[in-house]
Amino acid sequence: MSAYSWAEVLTTAQVAGPNVVNTVTVGSIIPTGNIVSLPPNFFNAPGKMLQLRGMGQLSNIVTTPGTLTLDVFLGGSVVAFTSGAMQLSSTAHTNLPFVFDLTLTCRAIGSVTSANLMGQGTIISQCLSLTAVADSTTTPATLLMPNTVPTVGTGFDSTILQSVNVRATFSIAAPGTGITLQQYALIALN
């Protein structure tokens, strides 16, 4: 039976996001004007879904390339979803494209830390690797997010305003390591 709902684009980026480069400090990749604040009770029932789509450029180093983690934050500090540490290729790359597609589904609603989201998605880039080896010269790596058993994210309060932000963290701070989001859409699927 139909839920009689429509998808709604909540925001699309018209400018590049902040550069997260040469650091192990978590940094937002979403342009400041595209950090959407969801109203109180936006997640009003289990099953409410969000889709996040992003495209940009990624750089990595050759020696000890480390990992990249993408997290979806609600409010200032709640990690509602994490990709887990994704292995970077041991072939150096500068500003090659990446694309990610992530779906978050509300599993529970409520106050304090009662609400939570289940998230799963994919990310594709020549800069990523399934293992800590040089990448294929013909096929970019496609990784599943999370790269572990899917679980719900950290609990949050769905009865208050929650901003949605995507943040990146590298495990190695090195010149030549960086990520910049060039295109982004946040879509309410129902």
C-alpha positions as CSV (number, residue, x, y, z in Angstrom):
1,M,0.0,0.0,0.0
2,S,1.3,3.4,-0.9
3,A,2.6,5.8,1.8
4,Y,1.3,8.7,-0.2
5,S,4.5,10.7,0.1
6,W,7.0,12.5,-2.1
7,A,10.7,13.0,-2.2
8,E,11.8,16.5,-1.4
9,V,15.3,18.0,-2.1
10,L,16.2,19.8,1.1
11,T,19.4,21.3,-0.2
12,T,21.9,21.2,-3.1
13,A,25.3,22.8,-3.0
14,Q,26.1,25.5,-5.5
15,V,29.7,26.0,-4.3
16,A,32.5,23.7,-3.2
17,G,32.7,22.6,0.5
18,P,35.6,23.3,2.8
19,N,39.0,21.7,1.9
20,V,39.9,19.1,4.5
21,V,43.7,18.7,3.9
22,N,46.8,17.6,5.7
23,T,45.0,16.9,9.0
24,V,43.7,14.1,11.2
25,T,41.2,16.5,12.7
26,V,37.6,15.9,11.7
27,G,36.3,18.5,9.3
28,S,33.1,19.4,7.6
29,I,33.0,18.9,3.9
30,I,29.5,20.4,3.4
31,P,29.4,24.1,2.3
32,T,28.2,26.1,5.4
33,G,25.1,27.3,3.6
34,N,24.0,23.7,2.9
35,I,24.1,22.4,6.5
36,V,20.4,21.8,6.9
37,S,18.6,22.1,10.2
38,L,15.8,19.5,10.4
39,P,12.9,20.8,12.4
40,P,11.8,19.1,15.7
41,N,10.0,15.8,15.0
42,F,11.3,15.6,11.4
43,F,11.8,12.0,12.2
44,N,8.2,11.5,13.3
45,A,8.0,7.7,12.7
46,P,10.3,4.8,12.1
47,G,10.8,4.4,8.3
48,K,11.5,8.1,7.6
49,M,14.4,8.2,5.1
50,L,17.1,10.6,4.0
51,Q,19.4,10.2,1.0
52,L,22.8,12.0,0.9
53,R,24.6,12.2,-2.4
54,G,28.0,13.8,-2.8
55,M,30.7,14.2,-5.5
56,G,34.0,15.8,-5.3
57,Q,37.8,15.3,-5.4
58,L,40.0,13.2,-3.3
59,S,43.8,13.1,-3.0
60,N,46.1,10.5,-1.3
61,I,49.8,9.8,-0.8
62,V,51.8,6.8,-1.7
63,T,53.7,6.0,1.4
64,T,51.5,4.9,4.3
65,P,48.4,6.3,2.7
66,G,46.2,5.7,5.7
67,T,42.4,5.7,5.8
68,L,39.4,8.1,5.2
69,T,36.3,8.0,7.4
70,L,33.1,9.8,6.5
71,D,30.6,10.5,9.3
72,V,27.1,12.0,9.2
73,F,26.6,14.2,12.3
74,L,23.3,15.3,13.7
75,G,23.5,18.4,15.8
76,G,27.1,19.2,16.8
77,S,28.3,15.9,18.1
78,V,26.1,12.9,17.4
79,V,27.6,10.5,14.9
80,A,24.4,9.1,13.3
81,F,26.3,7.2,10.7
82,T,30.0,6.3,10.1
83,S,31.5,4.7,7.0
84,G,34.3,3.3,9.2
85,A,37.9,3.6,8.2
86,M,38.2,3.2,4.4
87,Q,41.6,2.2,3.1
88,L,43.3,4.7,0.7
89,S,45.2,3.4,-2.3
90,S,49.0,3.1,-2.1
91,T,49.2,4.8,-5.5
92,A,49.4,8.5,-5.1
93,H,46.6,10.6,-6.6
94,T,45.8,14.3,-6.8
95,N,42.2,15.6,-7.0
96,L,40.6,12.5,-8.6
97,P,36.8,12.2,-8.5
98,F,34.8,10.4,-5.9
99,V,31.1,9.9,-5.6
100,F,29.1,8.6,-2.6
101,D,25.4,7.7,-2.2
102,L,24.1,7.0,1.3
103,T,20.6,6.2,2.6
104,L,19.6,6.7,6.3
105,T,16.5,5.2,7.7
106,C,14.9,6.1,11.0
107,R,14.7,3.0,13.2
108,A,13.4,4.6,16.4
109,I,12.1,8.1,17.5
110,G,12.1,9.8,20.9
111,S,13.8,12.2,23.2
112,V,17.3,12.3,24.8
113,T,19.0,9.4,22.9
114,S,16.1,7.3,22.0
115,A,16.1,8.0,18.2
116,N,18.5,6.3,15.9
117,L,19.2,5.8,12.2
118,M,20.4,2.8,10.1
119,G,22.7,3.9,7.2
120,Q,24.2,2.1,4.3
121,G,25.7,3.3,1.0
122,T,28.6,3.1,-1.5
123,I,31.6,5.2,-2.4
124,I,33.5,5.0,-5.6
125,S,37.0,6.5,-6.2
126,Q,40.4,5.6,-7.8
127,C,41.9,6.9,-4.5
128,L,40.3,4.1,-2.4
129,S,41.4,0.5,-2.2
130,L,39.8,-2.7,-0.9
131,T,43.2,-3.6,0.7
132,A,46.3,-1.5,1.3
133,V,47.7,-2.0,-2.2
134,A,48.1,0.0,-5.4
135,D,44.9,0.6,-7.2
136,S,43.7,-0.9,-10.4
137,T,44.7,1.3,-13.4
138,T,41.4,0.6,-15.1
139,T,38.7,0.3,-12.4
140,P,38.0,2.7,-9.5
141,A,37.3,0.9,-6.2
142,T,33.7,0.6,-5.1
143,L,33.5,0.3,-1.3
144,L,30.4,-0.4,0.8
145,M,29.7,1.9,3.7
146,P,29.9,1.0,6.4
147,N,32.8,-1.4,5.8
148,T,31.7,-3.5,8.8
149,V,28.4,-5.1,10.0
150,P,25.7,-2.5,9.5
151,T,24.4,-1.2,12.8
152,V,22.3,1.8,13.9
153,G,24.2,5.0,14.7
154,T,24.5,6.8,18.0
155,G,21.2,7.7,19.6
156,F,19.8,11.3,19.3
157,D,16.8,13.4,20.3
158,S,14.3,13.4,17.4
159,T,12.1,15.9,19.2
160,I,14.5,18.8,18.8
161,L,16.1,20.7,15.9
162,Q,19.0,18.6,14.4
163,S,21.5,19.9,11.8
164,V,22.8,17.4,9.2
165,N,26.5,17.6,8.4
166,V,29.0,15.3,6.7
167,R,32.5,15.3,8.2
168,A,35.7,13.7,6.9
169,T,38.7,12.4,9.0
170,F,42.0,11.1,7.6
171,S,44.1,8.8,9.7
172,I,47.4,10.4,8.4
173,A,48.1,14.1,8.3
174,A,50.3,14.6,5.2
175,P,50.7,17.1,2.4
176,G,49.0,15.6,-0.6
177,T,46.0,14.1,1.4
178,G,42.7,15.9,1.1
179,I,39.1,15.9,0.2
180,T,36.8,18.6,-1.2
181,L,33.1,18.2,-1.9
182,Q,32.0,19.8,-5.2
183,Q,28.4,18.6,-5.5
184,Y,25.9,17.6,-2.7
185,A,22.2,16.9,-2.3
186,L,20.3,16.1,0.8
187,I,16.9,14.5,-0.1
188,A,14.0,13.5,2.2
189,L,12.7,10.3,0.5
190,N,9.3,10.2,2.3
